[in-house]
Amino acid sequence: MQQQPAERPAAPQRARGKGRLVTKQLAGRTRLAELYQEGCGKIRLPDTFDSSLEAILINSSGGLTGGDRLEWSLRAGPGTDVTVTTQANEKIYKASADTALLKSEIEAGEGSRVAWLPQESILFDRASLTRELHVDLAETAEFLAVEAVILGRTAMGESAENGFFRDRWRVRRAGRLIHAEEVRMEGEIARLGEQSSVLSGKVAFATVFYSGPQCEAFLPRLKPLLEDGYAGASLWKDKLIIRAAASHGFALRKILVPVISLLRKDANVPKVWNI
């Protein structure tokens, strides 16, 4: 009797998603010029009551794990005003193999204003995430970005003891590199975060980046907002950097919300950010 070949184990299904948004200015308002969605990447455009446009990014797969890929692209046309956020926290689950990739590419035209405000990424124990942010700014574009991470859901009694997290930023203005950074946490990330040179035991942390004409004016107004938290701000040429860390996500938001509002010229944060 001929022996049947052994069946190959089924490969795990992986989430794949892409979303692209292009805006233009029309009759004094920011309008949609192009919208593309693929796979689990969805984009929704709620009504706004001014001339700006707000976009909400959605991962319909409910989270990411090893091997998943989610890619976002934004091109803000000249003179447009765009705010991009996410429907909820991006949950990064335990990975059995490979790493999840979350990649974002932004292009801001002359005289445009872009606020990139995704909600926090939550890393579960043994999660693996590579996150990339690539930005190209025109000479007169104004740009605000916030990227935040929470290591485990402390309110649920969970912690991220082990895992992998890599964060890569590249920001250019008129082709010149004005900001680059690399963060890499690997292995026993909870123990690494306990070090005073890293997070001093904090599990929620964020980077806020602003580049625009009001950097110097914002700095003295930022300092009172940061003095009661584990946070600080620095100014270098045409960019402003804020680093913040907290013992849990809610405490981090209490730092970030007034900072974001100030850098948006006292405008409210997107409704999905409300605490």
C-alpha positions in Angstrom: 0.0 0.0 0.0 1.4 3.3 -1.1 2.1 5.7 1.8 0.4 9.0 1.5 2.7 12.1 1.8 2.5 13.8 5.2 0.3 16.9 5.1 2.1 20.2 5.5 0.9 22.2 8.5 -1.2 25.1 7.4 0.6 28.5 7.6 -1.0 30.9 10.0 -3.2 33.5 8.4 -1.6 37.0 8.6 -3.3 40.3 8.7 -2.4 42.6 5.8 -3.7 46.2 5.5 -3.0 49.4 3.5 -4.6 52.8 3.5 -3.8 55.9 1.5 -5.2 59.3 1.9 -4.5 62.3 -0.4 -6.0 65.8 0.3 -6.4 69.0 -1.7 -7.6 72.5 -1.0 -10.9 73.5 -2.6 -12.9 76.6 -1.9 -11.0 77.4 1.2 -11.5 73.9 2.7 -9.4 70.7 2.9 -11.1 68.1 0.7 -10.5 64.5 -0.2 -8.6 64.0 -3.4 -7.9 60.2 -3.1 -8.8 57.4 -0.8 -7.5 53.8 -1.0 -8.2 50.9 1.3 -6.9 47.4 1.2 -7.3 44.4 3.5 -7.7 45.2 7.2 -6.7 48.9 6.7 -9.8 51.2 6.8 -10.1 55.0 6.8 -13.1 56.9 8.0 -13.7 60.7 7.6 -15.9 62.2 10.3 -17.6 65.5 9.7 -15.7 68.6 10.9 -17.0 72.0 11.6 -14.1 74.1 10.2 -12.0 74.0 7.1 -9.8 71.1 8.2 -10.1 67.4 7.5 -10.0 64.6 10.1 -9.2 61.0 9.3 -9.6 58.0 11.6 -7.4 54.9 10.8 -8.9 51.5 11.6 -7.3 48.1 11.8 -10.3 45.8 11.3 -8.3 42.7 12.3 -8.4 43.9 15.9 -4.7 43.9 16.6 -1.3 42.8 15.2 0.9 39.8 15.9 4.1 38.4 14.3 4.1 38.6 10.6 1.2 41.0 10.3 1.7 44.2 8.2 -0.2 47.5 8.3 0.9 50.4 6.2 -0.5 53.9 6.1 0.2 56.7 3.6 -0.8 60.4 3.8 -0.2 63.1 1.2 -1.4 66.5 2.4 -1.7 68.9 -0.6 -0.5 72.5 -0.5 -2.5 74.6 2.0 -4.4 71.8 3.5 -5.1 71.1 7.2 -5.2 67.4 8.2 -5.5 65.6 11.5 -5.0 61.8 11.5 -5.7 59.6 14.5 -6.8 56.0 15.2 -10.1 54.5 16.3 -8.5 52.8 19.3 -5.2 51.6 20.8 -3.3 49.3 18.5 -2.9 46.0 20.3 0.2 44.1 19.7 -0.3 40.5 20.7 2.1 37.7 21.6 4.1 36.6 18.5 5.1 33.0 17.9 7.4 34.0 15.0 8.5 37.1 13.1 7.5 40.7 14.0 4.5 42.9 13.2 5.2 45.8 11.0 3.4 49.1 11.4 4.7 51.6 8.8 3.5 55.1 8.1 4.6 57.5 5.3 3.6 61.2 5.3 4.1 63.9 2.8 3.1 67.5 3.6 2.9 70.1 0.9 3.7 73.8 1.0 1.7 75.7 3.6 0.0 72.5 4.9 -0.6 71.6 8.5 -0.5 67.9 9.5 -1.2 66.5 12.9 -0.3 62.8 13.2 -2.0 61.6 16.4 -2.4 57.8 16.6 -3.5 56.4 19.9 -1.1 54.3 21.9 0.3 51.0 20.9 -0.2 48.4 23.7 2.4 45.6 23.7 1.3 42.4 25.4 3.9 40.0 26.9 6.1 38.4 24.2 4.8 40.9 21.5 7.1 41.8 18.6 6.6 45.2 16.8 8.6 47.1 14.3 7.2 50.6 13.8 8.4 53.1 11.2 7.6 56.7 10.5 8.8 58.4 7.4 8.0 62.1 6.8 8.7 64.5 4.0 7.9 68.1 4.7 7.8 71.0 2.3 9.7 74.1 3.3 6.6 75.9 4.8 4.7 72.8 6.1 3.8 72.5 9.8 4.0 69.1 11.3 3.0 67.6 14.7 3.4 63.9 15.6 2.8 61.8 18.6 3.8 58.1 19.0 3.2 56.4 22.3 3.7 52.9 23.7 2.2 51.1 26.7 4.0 47.9 28.0 1.1 45.8 29.1 -2.4 46.6 30.4 -1.7 47.4 34.0 -5.4 48.0 34.7 -5.9 44.3 33.8 -3.0 43.2 36.0 -0.9 42.4 32.9 2.7 43.2 32.2 5.0 42.9 29.2 8.0 41.1 30.7 9.6 39.9 27.4 9.3 41.1 23.9 10.7 43.1 21.0 10.0 46.8 20.1 11.8 48.8 17.4 10.8 52.4 16.5 12.4 54.2 13.6 11.8 57.8 12.7 13.0 59.8 9.7 11.8 63.3 9.1 13.0 65.5 6.2 12.2 69.1 5.3 12.8 70.1 1.7 14.9 66.9 1.3 17.1 67.7 4.3 17.1 65.2 7.2 16.0 67.2 10.3 15.2 64.3 12.7 16.3 60.7 13.0 15.9 58.3 15.9 16.0 54.6 16.6 14.6 52.9 19.7 15.2 49.2 20.2 14.0 47.1 23.2 14.6 43.4 23.1 14.4 40.4 25.4 13.6 41.2 29.0 12.0 44.5 28.3 10.5 44.9 31.7 13.9 44.6 33.4 15.4 46.9 30.8 12.7 49.5 31.5 13.5 49.5 35.2 16.9 51.1 34.5 17.1 54.8 35.3 18.7 55.5 31.9 15.7 54.0 30.2 12.2 54.4 31.8 12.9 54.2 35.6 10.2 51.6 36.0 7.6 53.4 33.9 5.6 51.4 31.4 3.9 54.1 29.3 6.1 56.4 27.2 5.7 58.8 24.3 7.6 61.0 21.9 6.0 64.3 20.7 7.6 66.0 17.7 6.7 69.5 16.3 8.3 71.3 13.5 6.9 74.7 12.4 7.2 78.4 12.8 6.2 78.6 16.5 8.8 76.3 18.0 10.4 79.0 20.2 7.1 80.5 21.2 5.7 77.1 22.3 8.7 76.1 24.5 8.1 78.4 27.5 4.4 77.5 27.5 5.2 73.8 27.4 7.4 73.7 30.5 4.6 74.3 33.1 2.6 71.5 31.5 5.5 69.0 32.0 6.9 70.0 35.4 4.6 67.7 37.4 5.3 64.7 35.3 8.2 62.5 34.2 8.7 64.5 31.1 10.8 67.2 29.4 11.1 69.3 26.2 14.0 70.5 24.1 14.3 72.8 21.1 16.8 72.5 18.4 16.7 74.8 15.3 13.3 74.2 13.7 12.1 71.2 15.8 10.7 70.7 19.2 10.9 67.3 21.0 8.9 66.2 24.1 9.6 63.0 25.9 7.2 61.7 28.5 6.8 58.6 30.6 4.3 57.5 33.2 3.3 54.5 35.4 0.3 53.7 33.3 -1.6 54.8 30.2 -4.1 57.1 31.8 -1.3 59.1 33.6 0.5 59.4 30.2 -2.6 60.8 28.6 -3.0 63.4 31.3 0.5 64.7 30.1 -0.1 64.3 26.4 -3.6 65.8 26.0 -2.7 69.4 27.1 0.6 69.2 25.2 -1.2 68.2 22.0 -3.8 70.9 22.5 -1.2 73.6 23.0 0.8 72.5 19.9 -2.5 72.6 17.9 -2.9 76.2 18.9 -5.3 75.4 21.8 -7.5 73.2 19.6 -9.1 70.2 21.3 -7.6 66.7 20.7 -9.7 64.4 18.4 -12.8 63.1 20.1 -11.5 59.5 20.2 -8.7 60.8 22.4 -11.0 62.1 25.1 -10.3 60.7 28.6 
